[in-house]
Amino acid sequence: LADGTIDQDGCLTCPWHGAKYVVGSGRMVRGPQGIFAKIPGLGYAFKALTRVLPLGRGRVTERGGTYFVE
């Protein structure tokens, strides 16, 4: 997710499969896109999983123009 983007809603989008996550909670709000979206039930399963096991989060600091997650 290091190469992902954060949209105007503050959600992180994965550059590989297009899933979208709430930055503050790690919860998935949109399942995988593209070829992954064609697998029946996969997006729902991933969303359900992140309700129980959200993405890990850490404190972000900036040093010399580089961002670090602790």
Secondary structure, 3 states (H helix, E strand, C coil): CCCCEECCCCEEECCCCCCEEECCCCCEEECCCHHHHHCCCHHHHHHHHHHHCCCCCCCEEEECCEEEEC
